[in-house]
Amino acid sequence: MIERCFESRITLRRAEGPAGPFLDGFAGALFAEGYSPDTCARHLRLASYLGEWAARRGVAGADLDEEVVARFVRRRYGKRAGYDRAPFQAQRFLRYLRESGVAPPAQGPDQPAVVIEFATWMREQRGLAEVSVVRIVRVGRAFVEALGAEPSRWDAAGIRGFVLG
């Protein structure tokens, strides 16, 4: 699959690094979602860079999470122009690693179950990009902290108060 993304064998070799064993499957997942070969290549390059960066810091695939990925994006890309898709691309690779069982699931002790279910629904049923899901989950977590984790106890006044606040 990965061969469809790169014209040059040199570029293909450079994409092998520590993330190499996962790149072909990641390419297949991207193609299945309808990504073009050029877009797929950009995702694969970033995934390769993430793998190399993590390996240099002793971070195993099982230790990858949103915090590590965000640190990678900040250190590698900062606020350079033209790299505004880097957070999304890195999160997409992290999601692939989670789906493959390499990285641990996103569920943490600070994530209420209703927020996790909502995030899963947004990804799988609505097809939202990971960067959108992360932003919405932040608000969802604050919502649940304000109104409680049991939806049957939410009322119009509480929801209105949260939104206006």
VMD Tcl script that builds the backbone (N, CA, C; Angstrom):
set m [mol new atoms 495]
animate dup $m
set s [atomselect $m all]
$s set {name element resname resid chain x y z} {
  {N N MET 1 A 0.814 -1.197 0.000}
  {CA C MET 1 A 0.000 0.000 0.000}
  {C C MET 1 A 0.862 1.268 0.000}
  {N N ILE 2 A 1.904 1.244 0.805}
  {CA C ILE 2 A 2.740 2.434 0.960}
  {C C ILE 2 A 3.385 2.853 -0.366}
  {N N GLU 3 A 3.620 1.872 -1.244}
  {CA C GLU 3 A 4.262 2.183 -2.529}
  {C C GLU 3 A 3.408 3.123 -3.367}
  {N N ARG 4 A 2.094 3.101 -3.166}
  {CA C ARG 4 A 1.204 3.975 -3.936}
  {C C ARG 4 A 1.388 5.444 -3.586}
  {N N CYS 5 A 2.034 5.724 -2.454}
  {CA C CYS 5 A 2.157 7.102 -1.971}
  {C C CYS 5 A 3.444 7.785 -2.388}
  {N N PHE 6 A 4.470 7.003 -2.704}
  {CA C PHE 6 A 5.777 7.593 -2.978}
  {C C PHE 6 A 6.278 7.150 -4.344}
  {N N GLU 7 A 6.784 8.105 -5.103}
  {CA C GLU 7 A 7.352 7.781 -6.416}
  {C C GLU 7 A 8.798 7.320 -6.279}
  {N N SER 8 A 9.519 7.899 -5.348}
  {CA C SER 8 A 10.945 7.633 -5.200}
  {C C SER 8 A 11.192 6.535 -4.161}
  {N N ARG 9 A 12.064 5.592 -4.480}
  {CA C ARG 9 A 12.441 4.547 -3.524}
  {C C ARG 9 A 13.193 5.146 -2.336}
  {N N ILE 10 A 13.927 6.249 -2.572}
  {CA C ILE 10 A 14.675 6.896 -1.483}
  {C C ILE 10 A 13.692 7.413 -0.438}
  {N N THR 11 A 12.635 8.074 -0.885}
  {CA C THR 11 A 11.622 8.583 0.039}
  {C C THR 11 A 10.977 7.435 0.788}
  {N N LEU 12 A 10.718 6.359 0.083}
  {CA C LEU 12 A 10.107 5.183 0.697}
  {C C LEU 12 A 11.023 4.603 1.776}
  {N N ARG 13 A 12.317 4.523 1.519}
  {CA C ARG 13 A 13.263 4.005 2.514}
  {C C ARG 13 A 13.297 4.895 3.749}
  {N N ARG 14 A 13.265 6.211 3.535}
  {CA C ARG 14 A 13.305 7.134 4.668}
  {C C ARG 14 A 12.071 7.002 5.553}
  {N N ALA 15 A 10.986 6.516 5.004}
  {CA C ALA 15 A 9.739 6.387 5.762}
  {C C ALA 15 A 9.679 5.099 6.566}
  {N N GLU 16 A 10.780 4.359 6.625}
  {CA C GLU 16 A 10.717 3.057 7.278}
  {C C GLU 16 A 10.961 3.127 8.781}
  {N N GLY 17 A 11.900 3.826 9.314}
  {CA C GLY 17 A 12.173 4.023 10.734}
  {C C GLY 17 A 11.372 3.196 11.728}
  {N N PRO 18 A 11.282 3.646 12.998}
  {CA C PRO 18 A 10.564 2.910 14.040}
  {C C PRO 18 A 9.066 2.745 13.765}
  {N N ALA 19 A 8.468 3.655 13.025}
  {CA C ALA 19 A 7.038 3.537 12.704}
  {C C ALA 19 A 6.820 2.631 11.493}
  {N N GLY 20 A 7.908 2.219 10.852}
  {CA C GLY 20 A 7.847 1.438 9.622}
  {C C GLY 20 A 6.897 0.259 9.621}
  {N N PRO 21 A 6.891 -0.572 10.670}
  {CA C PRO 21 A 6.001 -1.737 10.652}
  {C C PRO 21 A 4.512 -1.383 10.569}
  {N N PHE 22 A 4.173 -0.146 10.870}
  {CA C PHE 22 A 2.760 0.256 10.901}
  {C C PHE 22 A 2.350 1.099 9.702}
  {N N LEU 23 A 3.321 1.550 8.909}
  {CA C LEU 23 A 3.012 2.493 7.835}
  {C C LEU 23 A 2.192 1.883 6.712}
  {N N ASP 24 A 2.448 0.629 6.365}
  {CA C ASP 24 A 1.694 0.026 5.273}
  {C C ASP 24 A 0.213 -0.113 5.669}
  {N N GLY 25 A -0.032 -0.564 6.871}
  {CA C GLY 25 A -1.416 -0.675 7.354}
  {C C GLY 25 A -2.083 0.684 7.473}
  {N N PHE 26 A -1.297 1.683 7.917}
  {CA C PHE 26 A -1.825 3.047 8.031}
  {C C PHE 26 A -2.198 3.562 6.647}
  {N N ALA 27 A -1.342 3.305 5.654}
  {CA C ALA 27 A -1.644 3.715 4.279}
  {C C ALA 27 A -2.937 3.061 3.809}
  {N N GLY 28 A -3.096 1.783 4.100}
  {CA C GLY 28 A -4.318 1.085 3.717}
  {C C GLY 28 A -5.553 1.703 4.358}
  {N N ALA 29 A -5.437 2.071 5.630}
  {CA C ALA 29 A -6.565 2.701 6.325}
  {C C ALA 29 A -6.899 4.056 5.701}
  {N N LEU 30 A -5.861 4.815 5.352}
  {CA C LEU 30 A -6.087 6.122 4.737}
  {C C LEU 30 A -6.744 5.991 3.364}
  {N N PHE 31 A -6.260 5.044 2.560}
  {CA C PHE 31 A -6.863 4.822 1.246}
  {C C PHE 31 A -8.313 4.368 1.395}
  {N N ALA 32 A -8.582 3.536 2.393}
  {CA C ALA 32 A -9.955 3.062 2.616}
  {C C ALA 32 A -10.889 4.218 2.966}
  {N N GLU 33 A -10.334 5.275 3.561}
  {CA C GLU 33 A -11.132 6.452 3.909}
  {C C GLU 33 A -11.228 7.435 2.742}
  {N N GLY 34 A -10.552 7.130 1.639}
  {CA C GLY 34 A -10.656 7.976 0.453}
  {C C GLY 34 A -9.573 9.027 0.296}
  {N N TYR 35 A -8.498 8.921 1.045}
  {CA C TYR 35 A -7.406 9.883 0.914}
  {C C TYR 35 A -6.683 9.680 -0.417}
  {N N SER 36 A -6.187 10.769 -0.989}
  {CA C SER 36 A -5.422 10.690 -2.228}
  {C C SER 36 A -4.000 10.222 -1.911}
  {N N PRO 37 A -3.257 9.738 -2.929}
  {CA C PRO 37 A -1.868 9.323 -2.672}
  {C C PRO 37 A -1.000 10.450 -2.107}
  {N N ASP 38 A -1.186 11.684 -2.573}
  {CA C ASP 38 A -0.384 12.801 -2.054}
  {C C ASP 38 A -0.684 13.074 -0.578}
  {N N THR 39 A -1.955 13.099 -0.225}
  {CA C THR 39 A -2.341 13.330 1.169}
  {C C THR 39 A -1.869 12.175 2.037}
  {N N CYS 40 A -2.013 10.983 1.513}
  {CA C CYS 40 A -1.545 9.793 2.229}
  {C C CYS 40 A -0.038 9.905 2.497}
  {N N ALA 41 A 0.716 10.328 1.501}
  {CA C ALA 41 A 2.172 10.476 1.661}
  {C C ALA 41 A 2.505 11.470 2.766}
  {N N ARG 42 A 1.771 12.572 2.839}
  {CA C ARG 42 A 2.021 13.560 3.897}
  {C C ARG 42 A 1.748 12.950 5.276}
  {N N HIS 43 A 0.663 12.201 5.396}
  {CA C HIS 43 A 0.357 11.538 6.669}
  {C C HIS 43 A 1.458 10.536 7.037}
  {N N LEU 44 A 1.923 9.786 6.055}
  {CA C LEU 44 A 2.953 8.775 6.311}
  {C C LEU 44 A 4.278 9.404 6.713}
  {N N ARG 45 A 4.641 10.503 6.061}
  {CA C ARG 45 A 5.885 11.189 6.444}
  {C C ARG 45 A 5.815 11.649 7.891}
  {N N LEU 46 A 4.694 12.277 8.246}
  {CA C LEU 46 A 4.562 12.756 9.614}
  {C C LEU 46 A 4.579 11.585 10.599}
  {N N ALA 47 A 3.918 10.489 10.254}
  {CA C ALA 47 A 3.924 9.307 11.127}
  {C C ALA 47 A 5.341 8.782 11.291}
  {N N SER 48 A 6.112 8.788 10.217}
  {CA C SER 48 A 7.497 8.342 10.276}
  {C C SER 48 A 8.321 9.255 11.187}
  {N N TYR 49 A 8.133 10.566 11.035}
  {CA C TYR 49 A 8.844 11.524 11.902}
  {C C TYR 49 A 8.453 11.317 13.363}
  {N N LEU 50 A 7.161 11.097 13.613}
  {CA C LEU 50 A 6.697 10.857 14.982}
  {C C LEU 50 A 7.366 9.613 15.559}
  {N N GLY 51 A 7.446 8.550 14.767}
  {CA C GLY 51 A 8.094 7.325 15.230}
  {C C GLY 51 A 9.552 7.537 15.578}
  {N N GLU 52 A 10.282 8.265 14.720}
  {CA C GLU 52 A 11.695 8.544 14.977}
  {C C GLU 52 A 11.856 9.413 16.213}
  {N N TRP 53 A 11.036 10.446 16.331}
  {CA C TRP 53 A 11.095 11.360 17.473}
  {C C TRP 53 A 10.836 10.595 18.772}
  {N N ALA 54 A 9.800 9.753 18.769}
  {CA C ALA 54 A 9.453 8.993 19.964}
  {C C ALA 54 A 10.577 8.020 20.335}
  {N N ALA 55 A 11.158 7.358 19.337}
  {CA C ALA 55 A 12.233 6.393 19.595}
  {C C ALA 55 A 13.449 7.083 20.211}
  {N N ARG 56 A 13.797 8.270 19.716}
  {CA C ARG 56 A 14.936 9.008 20.275}
  {C C ARG 56 A 14.717 9.373 21.738}
  {N N ARG 57 A 13.470 9.476 22.152}
  {CA C ARG 57 A 13.147 9.832 23.530}
  {C C ARG 57 A 12.764 8.620 24.379}
  {N N GLY 58 A 12.890 7.439 23.804}
  {CA C GLY 58 A 12.578 6.226 24.535}
  {C C GLY 58 A 11.090 5.992 24.761}
  {N N VAL 59 A 10.265 6.595 23.924}
  {CA C VAL 59 A 8.816 6.431 24.048}
  {C C VAL 59 A 8.385 5.283 23.143}
  {N N ALA 60 A 7.833 4.243 23.736}
  {CA C ALA 60 A 7.359 3.089 22.967}
  {C C ALA 60 A 5.962 3.373 22.428}
  {N N GLY 61 A 5.544 2.584 21.449}
  {CA C GLY 61 A 4.212 2.733 20.880}
  {C C GLY 61 A 3.122 2.629 21.929}
  {N N ALA 62 A 3.345 1.763 22.910}
  {CA C ALA 62 A 2.355 1.580 23.973}
  {C C ALA 62 A 2.247 2.801 24.881}
  {N N ASP 63 A 3.208 3.723 24.794}
  {CA C ASP 63 A 3.187 4.915 25.637}
  {C C ASP 63 A 2.680 6.151 24.905}
  {N N LEU 64 A 2.341 6.002 23.630}
  {CA C LEU 64 A 1.849 7.156 22.872}
  {C C LEU 64 A 0.448 7.536 23.337}
  {N N ASP 65 A 0.257 8.826 23.539}
  {CA C ASP 65 A -1.063 9.354 23.877}
  {C C ASP 65 A -1.143 10.789 23.356}
  {N N GLU 66 A -2.252 11.451 23.627}
  {CA C GLU 66 A -2.451 12.812 23.118}
  {C C GLU 66 A -1.367 13.770 23.595}
  {N N GLU 67 A -0.931 13.614 24.830}
  {CA C GLU 67 A 0.089 14.514 25.378}
  {C C GLU 67 A 1.422 14.359 24.641}
  {N N VAL 68 A 1.838 13.128 24.402}
  {CA C VAL 68 A 3.095 12.872 23.689}
  {C C VAL 68 A 2.998 13.390 22.256}
  {N N VAL 69 A 1.874 13.129 21.604}
  {CA C VAL 69 A 1.687 13.581 20.218}
  {C C VAL 69 A 1.685 15.110 20.155}
  {N N ALA 70 A 1.018 15.758 21.091}
  {CA C ALA 70 A 0.992 17.230 21.109}
  {C C ALA 70 A 2.399 17.796 21.332}
  {N N ARG 71 A 3.168 17.157 22.212}
  {CA C ARG 71 A 4.552 17.602 22.454}
  {C C ARG 71 A 5.389 17.459 21.189}
  {N N PHE 72 A 5.228 16.354 20.473}
  {CA C PHE 72 A 5.929 16.134 19.199}
  {C C PHE 72 A 5.583 17.242 18.208}
  {N N VAL 73 A 4.309 17.528 18.044}
  {CA C VAL 73 A 3.880 18.543 17.073}
  {C C VAL 73 A 4.449 19.906 17.456}
  {N N ARG 74 A 4.386 20.259 18.749}
  {CA C ARG 74 A 4.933 21.555 19.189}
  {C C ARG 74 A 6.426 21.648 18.929}
  {N N ARG 75 A 7.174 20.592 19.258}
  {CA C ARG 75 A 8.629 20.625 19.109}
  {C C ARG 75 A 9.051 20.597 17.646}
  {N N ARG 76 A 8.391 19.786 16.833}
  {CA C ARG 76 A 8.814 19.627 15.440}
  {C C ARG 76 A 8.318 20.770 14.555}
  {N N TYR 77 A 7.081 21.209 14.785}
  {CA C TYR 77 A 6.478 22.166 13.862}
  {C C TYR 77 A 6.249 23.543 14.457}
  {N N GLY 78 A 6.084 23.636 15.760}
  {CA C GLY 78 A 5.842 24.937 16.380}
  {C C GLY 78 A 4.703 25.656 15.695}
  {N N LYS 79 A 4.940 26.888 15.316}
  {CA C LYS 79 A 3.916 27.671 14.630}
  {C C LYS 79 A 4.331 27.992 13.210}
  {N N ARG 80 A 5.163 27.132 12.614}
  {CA C ARG 80 A 5.600 27.374 11.247}
  {C C ARG 80 A 4.424 27.340 10.294}
  {N N ALA 81 A 4.432 28.234 9.356}
  {CA C ALA 81 A 3.363 28.301 8.359}
  {C C ALA 81 A 3.356 27.028 7.523}
  {N N GLY 82 A 2.180 26.594 7.150}
  {CA C GLY 82 A 2.050 25.433 6.288}
  {C C GLY 82 A 1.939 24.119 7.023}
  {N N TYR 83 A 2.030 24.137 8.335}
  {CA C TYR 83 A 1.964 22.889 9.085}
  {C C TYR 83 A 0.737 22.843 9.990}
  {N N ASP 84 A -0.320 23.532 9.605}
  {CA C ASP 84 A -1.514 23.558 10.419}
  {C C ASP 84 A -2.238 22.219 10.420}
  {N N ARG 85 A -1.917 21.317 9.485}
  {CA C ARG 85 A -2.529 19.988 9.450}
  {C C ARG 85 A -1.756 18.972 10.293}
  {N N ALA 86 A -0.592 19.340 10.784}
  {CA C ALA 86 A 0.243 18.403 11.546}
  {C C ALA 86 A -0.481 17.826 12.763}
  {N N PRO 87 A -1.189 18.637 13.568}
  {CA C PRO 87 A -1.875 18.020 14.716}
  {C C PRO 87 A -2.903 16.971 14.281}
  {N N PHE 88 A -3.665 17.262 13.253}
  {CA C PHE 88 A -4.654 16.302 12.767}
  {C C PHE 88 A -3.984 15.037 12.252}
  {N N GLN 89 A -2.916 15.201 11.471}
  {CA C GLN 89 A -2.226 14.040 10.903}
  {C C GLN 89 A -1.631 13.162 12.005}
  {N N ALA 90 A -1.037 13.795 13.013}
  {CA C ALA 90 A -0.450 13.035 14.118}
  {C C ALA 90 A -1.540 12.313 14.913}
  {N N GLN 91 A -2.668 12.993 15.163}
  {CA C GLN 91 A -3.770 12.363 15.876}
  {C C GLN 91 A -4.370 11.210 15.066}
  {N N ARG 92 A -4.384 11.359 13.743}
  {CA C ARG 92 A -4.925 10.292 12.891}
  {C C ARG 92 A -4.041 9.048 12.987}
  {N N PHE 93 A -2.717 9.242 13.038}
  {CA C PHE 93 A -1.811 8.100 13.193}
  {C C PHE 93 A -1.993 7.464 14.570}
  {N N LEU 94 A -2.134 8.280 15.607}
  {CA C LEU 94 A -2.369 7.757 16.949}
  {C C LEU 94 A -3.659 6.935 16.975}
  {N N ARG 95 A -4.701 7.423 16.317}
  {CA C ARG 95 A -5.953 6.672 16.264}
  {C C ARG 95 A -5.752 5.333 15.558}
  {N N TYR 96 A -4.967 5.340 14.470}
  {CA C TYR 96 A -4.684 4.080 13.780}
  {C C TYR 96 A -3.946 3.109 14.711}
  {N N LEU 97 A -2.960 3.604 15.440}
  {CA C LEU 97 A -2.214 2.740 16.372}
  {C C LEU 97 A -3.135 2.182 17.456}
  {N N ARG 98 A -4.086 2.981 17.902}
  {CA C ARG 98 A -5.046 2.499 18.896}
  {C C ARG 98 A -5.952 1.434 18.296}
  {N N GLU 99 A -6.424 1.678 17.083}
  {CA C GLU 99 A -7.291 0.706 16.418}
  {C C GLU 99 A -6.551 -0.615 16.173}
  {N N SER 100 A -5.234 -0.527 16.000}
  {CA C SER 100 A -4.413 -1.715 15.758}
  {C C SER 100 A -3.990 -2.405 17.051}
  {N N GLY 101 A -4.268 -1.787 18.189}
  {CA C GLY 101 A -3.907 -2.369 19.465}
  {C C GLY 101 A -2.486 -2.080 19.903}
  {N N VAL 102 A -1.791 -1.181 19.201}
  {CA C VAL 102 A -0.404 -0.847 19.546}
  {C C VAL 102 A -0.374 0.182 20.670}
  {N N ALA 103 A -1.158 1.235 20.537}
  {CA C ALA 103 A -1.231 2.286 21.549}
  {C C ALA 103 A -2.452 2.024 22.434}
  {N N PRO 104 A -2.369 2.425 23.693}
  {CA C PRO 104 A -3.495 2.189 24.599}
  {C C PRO 104 A -4.708 3.038 24.220}
  {N N PRO 105 A -5.900 2.606 24.590}
  {CA C PRO 105 A -7.099 3.394 24.293}
  {C C PRO 105 A -7.064 4.744 24.987}
  {N N ALA 106 A -7.810 5.690 24.474}
  {CA C ALA 106 A -7.805 7.058 24.991}
  {C C ALA 106 A -8.488 7.183 26.341}
  {N N GLN 107 A -9.202 6.184 26.758}
  {CA C GLN 107 A -9.963 6.269 27.994}
  {C C GLN 107 A -9.039 6.430 29.182}
  {N N GLY 108 A -9.189 7.513 29.876}
  {CA C GLY 108 A -8.409 7.763 31.077}
  {C C GLY 108 A -9.344 7.895 32.259}
  {N N PRO 109 A -8.799 7.883 33.455}
  {CA C PRO 109 A -9.644 7.975 34.638}
  {C C PRO 109 A -10.388 9.297 34.731}
  {N N ASP 110 A -9.879 10.345 34.057}
  {CA C ASP 110 A -10.542 11.646 34.126}
  {C C ASP 110 A -11.600 11.816 33.040}
  {N N GLN 111 A -11.804 10.807 32.214}
  {CA C GLN 111 A -12.796 10.871 31.149}
  {C C GLN 111 A -14.075 10.184 31.619}
  {N N PRO 112 A -15.156 10.915 31.823}
  {CA C PRO 112 A -16.422 10.271 32.161}
  {C C PRO 112 A -16.889 9.370 31.017}
  {N N ALA 113 A -17.552 8.270 31.353}
  {CA C ALA 113 A -17.993 7.298 30.345}
  {C C ALA 113 A -18.876 7.940 29.288}
  {N N VAL 114 A -19.750 8.852 29.686}
  {CA C VAL 114 A -20.655 9.477 28.720}
  {C C VAL 114 A -19.861 10.305 27.695}
  {N N VAL 115 A -18.759 10.915 28.113}
  {CA C VAL 115 A -17.915 11.701 27.199}
  {C C VAL 115 A -17.188 10.761 26.238}
  {N N ILE 116 A -16.694 9.630 26.736}
  {CA C ILE 116 A -16.023 8.643 25.885}
  {C C ILE 116 A -16.993 8.103 24.835}
  {N N GLU 117 A -18.211 7.783 25.273}
  {CA C GLU 117 A -19.220 7.287 24.332}
  {C C GLU 117 A -19.549 8.332 23.277}
  {N N PHE 118 A -19.650 9.586 23.694}
  {CA C PHE 118 A -19.950 10.666 22.764}
  {C C PHE 118 A -18.812 10.841 21.756}
  {N N ALA 119 A -17.572 10.781 22.223}
  {CA C ALA 119 A -16.414 10.908 21.329}
  {C C ALA 119 A -16.393 9.764 20.319}
  {N N THR 120 A -16.679 8.566 20.762}
  {CA C THR 120 A -16.726 7.409 19.864}
  {C C THR 120 A -17.813 7.601 18.821}
  {N N TRP 121 A -18.972 8.059 19.238}
  {CA C TRP 121 A -20.073 8.309 18.309}
  {C C TRP 121 A -19.687 9.369 17.279}
  {N N MET 122 A -19.036 10.448 17.736}
  {CA C MET 122 A -18.635 11.507 16.797}
  {C C MET 122 A -17.659 10.974 15.753}
  {N N ARG 123 A -16.714 10.121 16.168}
  {CA C ARG 123 A -15.742 9.557 15.233}
  {C C ARG 123 A -16.406 8.586 14.259}
  {N N GLU 124 A -17.123 7.623 14.826}
  {CA C GLU 124 A -17.613 6.504 14.023}
  {C C GLU 124 A -18.898 6.811 13.268}
  {N N GLN 125 A -19.826 7.500 13.882}
  {CA C GLN 125 A -21.119 7.738 13.233}
  {C C GLN 125 A -21.169 9.050 12.467}
  {N N ARG 126 A -20.504 10.059 12.959}
  {CA C ARG 126 A -20.544 11.374 12.306}
  {C C ARG 126 A -19.311 11.630 11.446}
  {N N GLY 127 A -18.249 10.855 11.634}
  {CA C GLY 127 A -17.047 10.987 10.820}
  {C C GLY 127 A -16.241 12.245 11.078}
  {N N LEU 128 A -16.317 12.799 12.291}
  {CA C LEU 128 A -15.565 14.010 12.610}
  {C C LEU 128 A -14.068 13.724 12.667}
  {N N ALA 129 A -13.292 14.704 12.277}
  {CA C ALA 129 A -11.836 14.603 12.354}
  {C C ALA 129 A -11.416 14.582 13.816}
  {N N GLU 130 A -10.294 13.937 14.076}
  {CA C GLU 130 A -9.819 13.780 15.448}
  {C C GLU 130 A -9.600 15.128 16.129}
  {N N VAL 131 A -9.112 16.101 15.399}
  {CA C VAL 131 A -8.875 17.423 15.995}
  {C C VAL 131 A -10.197 18.028 16.463}
  {N N SER 132 A -11.283 17.818 15.724}
  {CA C SER 132 A -12.604 18.311 16.131}
  {C C SER 132 A -13.100 17.562 17.354}
  {N N VAL 133 A -12.915 16.253 17.366}
  {CA C VAL 133 A -13.360 15.445 18.497}
  {C C VAL 133 A -12.659 15.901 19.770}
  {N N VAL 134 A -11.354 16.125 19.703}
  {CA C VAL 134 A -10.592 16.547 20.882}
  {C C VAL 134 A -11.126 17.863 21.427}
  {N N ARG 135 A -11.425 18.799 20.540}
  {CA C ARG 135 A -11.949 20.102 20.982}
  {C C ARG 135 A -13.321 19.952 21.619}
  {N N ILE 136 A -14.185 19.181 20.994}
  {CA C ILE 136 A -15.547 19.004 21.510}
  {C C ILE 136 A -15.530 18.243 22.831}
  {N N VAL 137 A -14.646 17.264 22.955}
  {CA C VAL 137 A -14.550 16.487 24.194}
  {C C VAL 137 A -14.150 17.389 25.357}
  {N N ARG 138 A -13.300 18.375 25.107}
  {CA C ARG 138 A -12.917 19.314 26.166}
  {C C ARG 138 A -14.153 20.012 26.736}
  {N N VAL 139 A -15.024 20.470 25.843}
  {CA C VAL 139 A -16.257 21.129 26.276}
  {C C VAL 139 A -17.181 20.107 26.941}
  {N N GLY 140 A -17.254 18.914 26.371}
  {CA C GLY 140 A -18.094 17.868 26.945}
  {C C GLY 140 A -17.678 17.503 28.358}
  {N N ARG 141 A -16.373 17.448 28.589}
  {CA C ARG 141 A -15.877 17.140 29.935}
  {C C ARG 141 A -16.295 18.236 30.917}
  {N N ALA 142 A -16.176 19.503 30.507}
  {CA C ALA 142 A -16.594 20.613 31.373}
  {C C ALA 142 A -18.101 20.555 31.627}
  {N N PHE 143 A -18.857 20.200 30.592}
  {CA C PHE 143 A -20.310 20.067 30.709}
  {C C PHE 143 A -20.672 19.015 31.756}
  {N N VAL 144 A -20.030 17.851 31.675}
  {CA C VAL 144 A -20.310 16.758 32.606}
  {C C VAL 144 A -19.858 17.134 34.016}
  {N N GLU 145 A -18.757 17.849 34.136}
  {CA C GLU 145 A -18.311 18.291 35.468}
  {C C GLU 145 A -19.331 19.246 36.083}
  {N N ALA 146 A -19.945 20.092 35.245}
  {CA C ALA 146 A -20.908 21.067 35.752}
  {C C ALA 146 A -22.264 20.446 36.071}
  {N N LEU 147 A -22.705 19.482 35.242}
  {CA C LEU 147 A -24.070 18.962 35.386}
  {C C LEU 147 A -24.153 17.523 35.893}
  {N N GLY 148 A -23.012 16.851 36.009}
  {CA C GLY 148 A -23.023 15.469 36.457}
  {C C GLY 148 A -22.993 14.504 35.290}
  {N N ALA 149 A -22.625 13.257 35.567}
  {CA C ALA 149 A -22.424 12.267 34.517}
  {C C ALA 149 A -23.695 11.517 34.129}
  {N N GLU 150 A -24.798 11.762 34.817}
  {CA C GLU 150 A -26.036 11.039 34.529}
  {C C GLU 150 A -26.980 11.923 33.706}
  {N N PRO 151 A -27.096 11.646 32.396}
  {CA C PRO 151 A -27.936 12.488 31.529}
  {C C PRO 151 A -29.389 12.603 31.983}
  {N N SER 152 A -29.926 11.606 32.652}
  {CA C SER 152 A -31.327 11.678 33.085}
  {C C SER 152 A -31.549 12.777 34.128}
  {N N ARG 153 A -30.479 13.257 34.729}
  {CA C ARG 153 A -30.592 14.318 35.742}
  {C C ARG 153 A -30.390 15.714 35.170}
  {N N TRP 154 A -30.050 15.806 33.897}
  {CA C TRP 154 A -29.869 17.113 33.275}
  {C C TRP 154 A -31.239 17.731 33.021}
  {N N ASP 155 A -31.312 19.043 33.199}
  {CA C ASP 155 A -32.559 19.732 32.885}
  {C C ASP 155 A -32.255 20.970 32.057}
  {N N ALA 156 A -33.298 21.548 31.506}
  {CA C ALA 156 A -33.142 22.699 30.608}
  {C C ALA 156 A -32.445 23.864 31.305}
  {N N ALA 157 A -32.797 24.115 32.542}
  {CA C ALA 157 A -32.196 25.243 33.265}
  {C C ALA 157 A -30.689 25.032 33.457}
  {N N GLY 158 A -30.282 23.805 33.816}
  {CA C GLY 158 A -28.860 23.517 33.998}
  {C C GLY 158 A -28.073 23.626 32.698}
  {N N ILE 159 A -28.650 23.093 31.624}
  {CA C ILE 159 A -27.988 23.166 30.317}
  {C C ILE 159 A -27.874 24.617 29.862}
  {N N ARG 160 A -28.967 25.373 30.013}
  {CA C ARG 160 A -28.952 26.792 29.629}
  {C C ARG 160 A -27.903 27.560 30.431}
  {N N GLY 161 A -27.858 27.297 31.737}
  {CA C GLY 161 A -26.880 27.966 32.596}
  {C C GLY 161 A -25.440 27.649 32.164}
  {N N PHE 162 A -25.179 26.387 31.803}
  {CA C PHE 162 A -23.846 26.009 31.346}
  {C C PHE 162 A -23.492 26.752 30.059}
  {N N VAL 163 A -24.404 26.748 29.102}
  {CA C VAL 163 A -24.150 27.394 27.804}
  {C C VAL 163 A -23.944 28.890 27.984}
  {N N LEU 164 A -24.762 29.534 28.765}
  {CA C LEU 164 A -24.625 30.978 28.975}
  {C C LEU 164 A -23.363 31.317 29.767}
  {N N GLY 165 A -22.970 30.412 30.652}
  {CA C GLY 165 A -21.773 30.640 31.462}
  {C C GLY 165 A -20.535 30.540 30.629}
}
mol reanalyze $m
mol bondsrecalc $m
mol representation Tube
mol addrep $m
